Amino acid sequence: YNGWEPYQYRTWKGASDLEPGMVKWLHFAGGYGHLRYWPLQWQPVPFDRGIRVAVAKLD
């Protein structure tokens, strides 16, 4: 996930349309009852999030 929305781009294709990364192997498991793969719940791993920080010069 990142903070760039699709409407900020001319073609409405944002930076979060494709996110390369490792996948959780349990997301590919299936048929065991409690382990199921849901395509809409996929997320890349490890995930890095952009955050804001306040930077100030120390005297």
C-alpha positions as MATLAB code, in Angstrom:
seq = 'YNGWEPYQYRTWKGASDLEPGMVKWLHFAGGYGHLRYWPLQWQPVPFDRGIRVAVAKLD';
ca = [
       0.000    0.000    0.000;
       1.112    3.526   -0.681;
      -0.478    6.935   -0.621;
      -0.599    7.514   -4.374;
      -4.171    7.441   -5.626;
      -5.008    6.494   -9.253;
      -6.702    9.834   -9.933;
      -3.321   11.535   -9.513;
      -2.128    9.962  -12.770;
      -3.096   10.816  -16.312;
      -4.041    7.210  -17.182;
      -5.599    6.406  -13.782;
      -3.014    3.665  -13.235;
      -1.458    4.291   -9.853;
       1.703    2.993   -8.266;
      -0.235    0.460   -6.198;
      -1.678   -1.398   -9.200;
       1.274   -3.773   -9.177;
       3.375   -4.385   -6.096;
       6.182   -6.901   -6.490;
       7.261   -8.784   -3.427;
       7.279  -12.078   -1.647;
       3.964  -13.794   -1.084;
       2.733  -15.517    2.038;
       2.983  -19.222    1.315;
      -0.107  -19.963    3.398;
      -2.122  -17.956    0.897;
      -1.478  -20.722   -1.641;
      -2.550  -23.495    0.743;
      -5.988  -24.912    0.291;
      -8.222  -27.833    1.068;
      -7.304  -27.997    4.752;
     -10.371  -26.283    6.161;
      -8.749  -23.478    8.128;
      -6.192  -22.589    5.426;
      -7.796  -20.968    2.417;
      -6.556  -18.694   -0.327;
      -8.728  -15.653   -1.016;
      -7.571  -13.663   -4.072;
      -8.815  -10.363   -2.650;
      -6.881  -10.791    0.601;
      -3.431  -11.151   -0.969;
      -0.733   -8.825    0.241;
       2.984   -8.611   -0.508;
       5.437   -9.568    2.222;
       7.532   -7.970    3.602;
       5.560   -4.800    3.386;
       7.063   -1.355    3.760;
       4.823    1.584    4.432;
       5.583    5.174    3.705;
       5.257    7.260    6.834;
       5.644   10.924    7.645;
       8.227   12.085   10.133;
       8.957   15.476   11.609;
      12.576   16.572   11.236;
      13.942   19.464   13.249;
      17.448   20.811   13.695;
      18.776   20.475   17.237;
      20.632   23.382   18.817;
];
